[in-house]
């Protein structure tokens, strides 16, 4: 499935897995092709909010640069393609950004 994460706000950007998503996204917004994977959606259990974690490749330090000021509190929308249309799959806010030399993890909570 083609998916990407859109981060809104002053540091608006989109994080894609590959070039297939480019035809669906806003070309005027900074786009990084570093998305590696998504942890399974954590559904709300025992009062916890639903959440996802997006893992990105940081070996070229693109995330280190992009998140020098982490976008905590920014609205984050995970999109996917169904048929020929882009549809939101999950909407939340950025709760945490963890940067390591090889990867970056973005935690989004509903």
DSSP file (Angstrom, degrees, kcal/mol; ACC not computed):
  #  RESIDUE AA STRUCTURE BP1 BP2  ACC     N-H-->O    O-->H-N    N-H-->O    O-->H-N    TCO  KAPPA ALPHA  PHI   PSI    X-CA   Y-CA   Z-CA
    1    1 A X              0   0    0      0, 0.0     2,-0.6     0, 0.0    81,-0.1   0.000 360.0 360.0 360.0 140.5    0.0    0.0    0.0
    2    2 A X        +     0   0    0     79,-0.2    79,-1.1    18,-0.1     2,-0.3  -0.740 360.0 166.5 -82.5 122.0    1.2    3.5   -0.8
    3    3 A X  E     +A   80   0A   0     -2,-0.6    14,-0.9    77,-0.2     2,-0.3  -0.949  13.8 174.6-135.6 156.5    1.3    5.6    2.4
    4    4 A X  E     -AB  79  16A   0     75,-1.8    75,-3.2    -2,-0.3     2,-0.5  -0.979  25.5-128.0-155.8 157.0    2.8    8.8    3.6
    5    5 A X  E     -AB  78  15A   0     10,-2.4    10,-2.9    -2,-0.3     2,-0.5  -0.932  17.9-159.2-109.8 127.1    2.7   11.0    6.7
    6    6 A X  E     -AB  77  14A   0     71,-2.9    71,-2.5    -2,-0.5     2,-0.5  -0.929   2.8-162.6-106.8 125.3    1.8   14.7    6.4
    7    7 A X  E     -AB  76  13A   0      6,-3.5     6,-1.9    -2,-0.5    69,-0.2  -0.942  11.7-156.5-107.4 122.3    3.0   17.0    9.2
    8    8 A X        +     0   0    0     67,-2.8     3,-0.3    -2,-0.5     2,-0.2  -0.442  44.5  56.7 -92.3 167.3    1.1   20.3    9.3
    9    9 A X  S >  S-     0   0    0      1,-0.2     3,-1.4    -2,-0.1    -2,-0.1  -0.681 104.5 -30.1 114.4-164.8    2.3   23.6   10.8
   10   10 A X  T 3  S+     0   0    0      1,-0.3    -1,-0.2    -2,-0.2    61,-0.0   0.831 139.9  43.0 -61.0 -34.0    5.3   26.0   10.4
   11   11 A X  T 3  S+     0   0    0     -3,-0.3    -1,-0.3     2,-0.1    -4,-0.1  -0.247  86.3 176.4-103.8  43.1    7.5   23.1    9.5
   12   12 A X    <   +     0   0    0     -3,-1.4    18,-0.6    -6,-0.1     2,-0.3  -0.186  11.2 149.4 -53.6 135.3    5.0   21.4    7.2
   13   13 A X  E     -Bc   7  30A   0     -6,-1.9    -6,-3.5    16,-0.1     2,-0.4  -0.981  37.6-133.8-160.2 164.9    6.5   18.3    5.5
   14   14 A X  E     -Bc   6  31A   0     16,-2.6    18,-2.8    -2,-0.3     2,-0.6  -0.977  11.1-154.6-126.4 139.9    5.5   15.0    4.0
   15   15 A X  E     -Bc   5  32A   0    -10,-2.9   -10,-2.4    -2,-0.4     2,-0.2  -0.961  20.5-179.6-119.0 117.5    7.3   11.7    4.6
   16   16 A X  E     -B    4   0A   0     16,-2.8    19,-2.7    -2,-0.6    18,-0.4  -0.710  32.4-140.9-115.3 164.1    6.9    9.1    1.9
   17   17 A X  S    S-     0   0    0    -14,-0.9     2,-0.3     1,-0.3    -1,-0.1   0.825  80.7 -16.2 -89.3 -38.3    8.2    5.6    1.4
   18   18 A X  S >  S-     0   0    0    -15,-0.3     3,-1.5    16,-0.0     4,-0.3  -0.941  76.9 -82.0-158.5 177.7    8.8    5.9   -2.3
   19   19 A X  G >  S+     0   0    0     -2,-0.3     3,-1.2     1,-0.3     4,-0.4   0.653 107.6  80.9 -65.7 -17.1    8.1    7.9   -5.4
   20   20 A X  G >  S+     0   0    0      1,-0.3     3,-0.6     2,-0.2    -1,-0.3   0.809  90.0  54.9 -60.5 -27.5    4.7    6.2   -6.0
   21   21 A X  G X> S+     0   0    0     -3,-1.5     3,-2.2     1,-0.2     4,-0.9   0.699  84.8  84.8 -77.3 -19.1    3.2    8.6   -3.5
   22   22 A X  G <4 S+     0   0    0     -3,-1.2     3,-0.4    -4,-0.3    -1,-0.2   0.794  81.8  59.4 -59.2 -31.0    4.5   11.7   -5.2
   23   23 A X  G <4 S+     0   0    0     -3,-0.6    -1,-0.3    -4,-0.4    -2,-0.1   0.675 110.3  43.6 -71.1 -14.6    1.5   11.9   -7.6
   24   24 A X  T <4 S+     0   0    0     -3,-2.2    -1,-0.2    -4,-0.1    -2,-0.2   0.591 101.5  79.4-103.5 -14.0   -0.9   12.1   -4.6
   25   25 A X  S  < S-     0   0    0     -4,-0.9     2,-0.7    -3,-0.4     6,-0.0  -0.491  89.2 -90.6-103.0 167.1    0.9   14.6   -2.4
   26   26 A X    >   -     0   0    0     -2,-0.2     3,-1.5     1,-0.2    -1,-0.1  -0.620  30.1-158.1 -76.2 112.6    1.2   18.4   -2.3
   27   27 A X  T 3  S+     0   0    0     -2,-0.7    -1,-0.2     1,-0.3     4,-0.1   0.607  86.9  65.2 -69.3 -12.2    4.3   19.3   -4.4
   28   28 A X  T 3  S+     0   0    0      2,-0.1     2,-0.4     0, 0.0    -1,-0.3   0.527  88.9  81.6 -87.5  -5.3    4.7   22.6   -2.6
   29   29 A X  S <  S-     0   0    0     -3,-1.5   -16,-0.1     1,-0.1   -15,-0.1  -0.823  95.7 -97.5-103.6 139.1    5.4   21.0    0.7
   30   30 A X  E     -c   13   0A   0    -18,-0.6   -16,-2.6    -2,-0.4     2,-0.4  -0.266  45.4-162.1 -52.1 131.8    8.9   19.7    1.7
   31   31 A X  E     -c   14   0A   0    -18,-0.2     2,-0.5    -4,-0.1   -16,-0.2  -0.982  12.9-167.6-127.7 130.3    8.9   16.0    1.0
   32   32 A X  E     -c   15   0A   0    -18,-2.8   -16,-2.8    -2,-0.4     2,-1.1  -0.964  13.8-151.9-113.9 129.1   11.4   13.4    2.4
   33   33 A X        +     0   0    0     -2,-0.5   -16,-0.1   -18,-0.2   -18,-0.1  -0.596  65.6 106.6 -97.1  71.8   11.5    9.9    0.9
   34   34 A X        +     0   0    0     -2,-1.1    23,-3.0   -18,-0.4   -17,-0.2   0.374  32.4 131.7-128.7  -0.6   12.7    8.2    4.1
   35   35 A X  E     +D   56   0A   0    -19,-2.7    21,-0.3    -3,-0.4     3,-0.1  -0.397  22.1 170.9 -63.9 125.2    9.6    6.3    5.5
   36   36 A X  E     -     0   0A   0     19,-3.3     2,-0.3     1,-0.4    20,-0.2   0.766  54.4 -39.1-103.1 -36.7   10.7    2.8    6.3
   37   37 A X  E     -D   55   0A   0     18,-1.8    18,-3.0     2,-0.0     2,-0.4  -0.993  44.5-113.5-177.6 172.9    7.7    1.4    8.1
   38   38 A X  E     -D   54   0A   0     -2,-0.3    16,-0.2    16,-0.2     2,-0.2  -0.985  24.8-131.0-125.7 133.1    4.8    1.8   10.5
   39   39 A X        -     0   0    0     14,-2.9    14,-0.4    -2,-0.4     3,-0.1  -0.556  50.9 -82.8 -73.5 150.7    4.3    0.1   13.8
   40   40 A X        -     0   0    0     -2,-0.2    -1,-0.1     1,-0.1     2,-0.1  -0.208  55.0 -92.5 -55.4 144.4    0.9   -1.5   14.1
   41   41 A X        -     0   0    0     11,-0.1     2,-0.8    -3,-0.1    11,-0.2  -0.368  35.2-140.7 -57.1 127.0   -1.8    0.9   15.2
   42   42 A X  B     -E   51   0A   0      9,-3.2     9,-2.0    -3,-0.1    -1,-0.1  -0.853  19.4-146.0 -92.2 114.6   -2.2    0.8   18.9
   43   43 A X        -     0   0    0     -2,-0.8     2,-0.5     7,-0.2     5,-0.1  -0.383  33.0 -83.6 -76.8 158.9   -5.9    1.0   19.6
   44   44 A X        +     0   0    0     -2,-0.1     2,-0.4     3,-0.1     5,-0.2  -0.503  59.7 169.6 -68.2 118.1   -7.2    2.8   22.6
   45   45 A X    >   -     0   0    0     -2,-0.5     3,-2.4     4,-0.1    -3,-0.0  -0.991  60.7  -4.0-131.3 137.0   -7.0    0.4   25.5
   46   46 A X  T 3  S-     0   0    0     -2,-0.4    -1,-0.1     1,-0.3     3,-0.1   0.853 133.3 -48.9  50.1  41.6   -7.5    1.1   29.2
   47   47 A X  T 3  S+     0   0    0      1,-0.3    -1,-0.3    -3,-0.1     2,-0.2   0.395 104.1 133.7  83.9  -4.2   -7.9    4.8   28.6
   48   48 A X    <   -     0   0    0     -3,-2.4    -1,-0.3    -5,-0.1     2,-0.2  -0.540  58.6-115.3 -77.3 146.5   -4.8    5.1   26.4
   49   49 A X        -     0   0    0     -2,-0.2    -4,-0.1    -5,-0.2    -1,-0.1  -0.515  34.8 -98.4 -78.2 149.0   -5.2    7.1   23.2
   50   50 A X        +     0   0    0     -2,-0.2    60,-3.3    -6,-0.1     2,-0.3  -0.363  54.3 175.0 -62.3 146.4   -4.8    5.3   19.9
   51   51 A X  E     -EF  42 109A   0     -9,-2.0    -9,-3.2    58,-0.2     2,-0.3  -0.984  24.5-159.8-153.3 161.1   -1.3    5.8   18.4
   52   52 A X  E     - F   0 108A   0     56,-2.4    56,-2.8    -2,-0.3     2,-0.4  -0.951  12.0-145.1-136.1 158.0    1.1    4.9   15.7
   53   53 A X  E     - F   0 107A   0    -14,-0.4   -14,-2.9    -2,-0.3     2,-0.5  -0.996  10.9-156.2-126.2 127.8    4.9    5.1   15.3
   54   54 A X  E     -DF  38 106A   0     52,-2.6    52,-2.7    -2,-0.4     2,-0.5  -0.885   7.3-153.2-103.6 128.3    6.5    5.9   12.0
   55   55 A X  E     -DF  37 105A   0    -18,-3.0   -19,-3.3    -2,-0.5   -18,-1.8  -0.885  14.1-172.1-105.6 132.0   10.0    4.7   11.4
   56   56 A X  E     -DF  35 104A   0     48,-3.2    48,-2.2    -2,-0.5     2,-0.4  -0.895  28.7-110.2-123.5 150.7   12.3    6.7    9.0
   57   57 A X  E     + F   0 103A   0    -23,-3.0    46,-0.3    -2,-0.3     6,-0.3  -0.663  34.2 172.4 -76.3 126.1   15.7    6.0    7.5
   58   58 A X    >   +     0   0    0     44,-2.4     3,-2.1    -2,-0.4    45,-0.3   0.179  42.2 112.5-120.8  16.2   18.2    8.5    8.9
   59   59 A X  T 3  S+     0   0    0     43,-0.7    -1,-0.1     1,-0.3    44,-0.1   0.796  84.8  45.5 -63.0 -27.0   21.5    7.1    7.5
   60   60 A X  T 3  S-     0   0    0     42,-0.1    -1,-0.3    -3,-0.1    -2,-0.1   0.274 115.3-118.8 -95.7  10.2   21.8   10.2    5.3
   61   61 A X  S <> S+     0   0    0     -3,-2.1     4,-1.9    40,-0.3     5,-0.2   0.674  72.3 135.1  63.0  20.9   20.9   12.5    8.3
   62   62 A X  H  > S+     0   0    0      1,-0.2     4,-2.7     2,-0.2     5,-0.2   0.900  74.3  45.6 -64.8 -39.7   17.8   13.9    6.5
   63   63 A X  H  > S+     0   0    0     -6,-0.3     4,-2.8     2,-0.2    -1,-0.2   0.884 107.5  57.6 -71.1 -37.4   15.7   13.4    9.7
   64   64 A X  H  4 S+     0   0    0      1,-0.2    -1,-0.2     2,-0.2    -2,-0.2   0.921 114.2  39.5 -56.9 -43.5   18.4   15.0   11.9
   65   65 A X  H >< S+     0   0    0     -4,-1.9     3,-1.3     1,-0.2    -2,-0.2   0.939 117.1  48.1 -70.0 -48.9   18.2   18.1    9.7
   66   66 A X  H 3< S+     0   0    0     -4,-2.7     3,-0.3     1,-0.3    -2,-0.2   0.823 119.0  39.2 -64.9 -32.7   14.4   18.1    9.2
   67   67 A X  T 3<  +     0   0    0     -4,-2.8     3,-0.3     1,-0.2    -1,-0.3  -0.055  68.9 123.6-111.5  32.0   13.7   17.6   12.9
   68   68 A X  S <  S+     0   0    0     -3,-1.3     2,-0.5     1,-0.3    -1,-0.2   0.853  92.4  34.3 -58.8 -31.6   16.4   19.8   14.4
   69   69 A X  S    S-     0   0    0     -3,-0.3    -1,-0.3    -4,-0.2   -58,-0.0  -0.936 104.9-132.4-116.7 102.8   13.4   21.5   16.1
   70   70 A X        -     0   0    0     -2,-0.5     2,-1.5    -3,-0.3    -3,-0.1  -0.268   9.7-128.3 -59.7 138.0   11.0   18.6   16.7
   71   71 A X    >   +     0   0    0    -60,-0.1     3,-2.3     2,-0.1    23,-0.3  -0.213  40.9 174.4 -82.2  48.6    7.4   19.3   15.5
   72   72 A X  T 3   +     0   0    0     -2,-1.5    23,-0.2     1,-0.3     3,-0.1  -0.321  67.4  17.5 -60.0 133.2    5.9   18.3   18.8
   73   73 A X  T 3  S+     0   0    0     21,-3.0    -1,-0.3     1,-0.3    22,-0.1   0.326  91.4 137.8  86.9  -7.3    2.2   19.1   18.9
   74   74 A X    <   -     0   0    0     -3,-2.3    20,-2.3    20,-0.1    -1,-0.3  -0.421  63.4-105.1 -69.5 145.5    1.9   19.4   15.1
   75   75 A X  E     - G   0  93A   0     18,-0.2   -67,-2.8    -3,-0.1     2,-0.4  -0.561  39.4-164.9 -69.8 131.8   -1.1   17.7   13.4
   76   76 A X  E     -AG   7  92A   0     16,-3.0    16,-2.5    -2,-0.3     2,-0.5  -0.983   7.6-171.5-124.8 128.7    0.0   14.5   11.7
   77   77 A X  E     -AG   6  91A   0    -71,-2.5   -71,-2.9    -2,-0.4     2,-0.6  -0.980  12.7-150.9-123.2 123.6   -2.1   12.7    9.1
   78   78 A X  E     -AG   5  90A   0     12,-3.0    11,-3.8    -2,-0.5    12,-1.4  -0.836  22.8-167.0 -90.8 121.8   -1.2    9.3    7.8
   79   79 A X  E     +AG   4  88A   0    -75,-3.2   -75,-1.8    -2,-0.6     2,-0.3  -0.767  10.9 179.4-108.9 154.4   -2.6    8.9    4.3
   80   80 A X  E     -AG   3  87A   0      7,-2.3     7,-3.1    -2,-0.3     2,-0.5  -0.908  29.3-109.2-141.0 171.6   -3.0    5.9    2.0
   81   81 A X  E     + G   0  86A   0    -79,-1.1     2,-0.5    -2,-0.3   -79,-0.2  -0.920  28.0 179.5-109.7 126.9   -4.3    5.3   -1.4
   82   82 A X  E >  S- G   0  85A   0      3,-2.7     3,-2.0    -2,-0.5     2,-0.5  -0.989  70.8 -34.5-124.3 120.7   -7.6    3.4   -2.0
   83   83 A X  T 3  S-     0   0    0     -2,-0.5    -2,-0.0     1,-0.3     0, 0.0  -0.587 125.6 -32.9  66.6-120.7   -8.5    3.0   -5.6
   84   84 A X  T 3  S+     0   0    0     -2,-0.5     2,-0.4     2,-0.1    -1,-0.3   0.192 121.0  89.8-113.5  14.2   -7.3    6.1   -7.2
   85   85 A X  E <  S-G   82   0A   0     -3,-2.0    -3,-2.7     2,-0.0     2,-0.4  -0.875  71.7-126.1-120.0 146.2   -7.9    8.4   -4.2
   86   86 A X  E     -G   81   0A   0     -2,-0.4     2,-0.4    -5,-0.2    -5,-0.2  -0.735  34.5-176.9 -82.7 131.5   -5.8    9.5   -1.2
   87   87 A X  E     -G   80   0A   0     -7,-3.1    -7,-2.3    -2,-0.4     2,-0.3  -0.985  29.9-111.8-132.8 142.4   -7.6    8.9    2.0
   88   88 A X  E     +G   79   0A   0     -2,-0.4    -9,-0.3    -9,-0.2     3,-0.1  -0.560  29.8 178.5 -71.7 133.0   -6.7    9.7    5.6
   89   89 A X  E     +     0   0A   0    -11,-3.8     2,-0.3     1,-0.4   -10,-0.2   0.699  68.7   5.3-103.5 -28.9   -6.0    6.5    7.6
   90   90 A X  E     -G   78   0A   0    -12,-1.4   -12,-3.0     2,-0.0     2,-0.4  -0.962  60.1-165.3-158.6 136.9   -5.0    8.1   11.0
   91   91 A X  E     +G   77   0A   0     -2,-0.3     2,-0.2   -14,-0.2   -14,-0.2  -0.994  31.9 117.0-128.9 134.4   -5.0   11.6   12.4
   92   92 A X  E     -G   76   0A   0    -16,-2.5   -16,-3.0    -2,-0.4     2,-0.3  -0.851  55.3 -80.8-163.9-160.2   -3.3   12.7   15.5
   93   93 A X  E     -GH  75 109A   0     16,-2.7    16,-2.4   -18,-0.3     2,-0.5  -0.937  43.9-101.0-124.4 149.4   -0.5   15.0   16.9
   94   94 A X  E     + H   0 108A   0    -20,-2.3   -21,-3.0    -2,-0.3    14,-0.3  -0.556  40.6 172.7 -70.0 121.1    3.2   14.4   17.1
   95   95 A X  E     +     0   0A   0     12,-3.2     2,-0.3    -2,-0.5    13,-0.2   0.741  61.5   2.4-100.5 -32.1    4.0   13.3   20.6
   96   96 A X  E     - H   0 107A   0     11,-1.4    11,-2.8   -25,-0.1     2,-0.4  -0.996  48.7-159.6-156.6 152.1    7.6   12.4   20.3
   97   97 A X  E     - H   0 106A   0     -2,-0.3     2,-0.5     9,-0.2     9,-0.2  -0.978  12.7-170.2-134.3 121.1   10.5   12.3   17.8
   98   98 A X  E     - H   0 105A   0      7,-2.8     7,-2.8    -2,-0.4     2,-0.5  -0.958   6.1-165.1-115.4 122.6   13.5   10.1   18.5
   99   99 A X  E     + H   0 104A   0     -2,-0.5     2,-0.3     5,-0.2     5,-0.2  -0.924  13.9 165.6-114.6 128.7   16.5   10.5   16.4
  100  100 A X        -     0   0    0      3,-2.7   -36,-0.1    -2,-0.5    -2,-0.0  -0.837  51.4 -97.6-128.2 167.7   19.4    8.0   16.1
  101  101 A X  S    S+     0   0    0     -2,-0.3   -40,-0.3     1,-0.2   -37,-0.1   0.849 121.3  29.8 -57.8 -35.2   22.2    7.7   13.5
  102  102 A X  S    S+     0   0    0      1,-0.2   -44,-2.4   -45,-0.1   -43,-0.7   0.740 127.0  14.9 -98.4 -25.5   20.4    5.0   11.5
  103  103 A X  E     -F   57   0A   0    -46,-0.3    -3,-2.7   -45,-0.3     2,-0.4  -0.966  52.6-146.4-149.6 163.7   16.7    5.8   12.1
  104  104 A X  E     -FH  56  99A   0    -48,-2.2   -48,-3.2    -2,-0.3     2,-0.5  -0.987  14.9-156.7-129.0 137.9   14.2    8.3   13.3
  105  105 A X  E     -FH  55  98A   0     -7,-2.8    -7,-2.8    -2,-0.4     2,-0.6  -0.977   2.4-163.6-122.2 129.8   10.9    7.4   15.0
  106  106 A X  E     -FH  54  97A   0    -52,-2.7   -52,-2.6    -2,-0.5     2,-0.5  -0.948   7.9-154.5-113.9 117.9    7.9    9.7   15.1
  107  107 A X  E     -FH  53  96A   0    -11,-2.8   -12,-3.2    -2,-0.6   -11,-1.4  -0.818  11.4-172.7 -95.8 127.1    5.2    8.9   17.6
  108  108 A X  E     -FH  52  94A   0    -56,-2.8   -56,-2.4    -2,-0.5     2,-0.4  -0.974   1.6-168.1-121.9 129.3    1.7   10.2   16.8
  109  109 A X  E      FH  51  93A   0    -16,-2.4   -16,-2.7    -2,-0.4   -58,-0.2  -0.937 360.0 360.0-120.4 141.2   -1.2   10.0   19.2
  110  110 A X              0   0    0    -60,-3.3   -59,-0.1    -2,-0.4    -1,-0.1   0.476 360.0 360.0 -72.9 360.0   -4.9   10.5   18.4
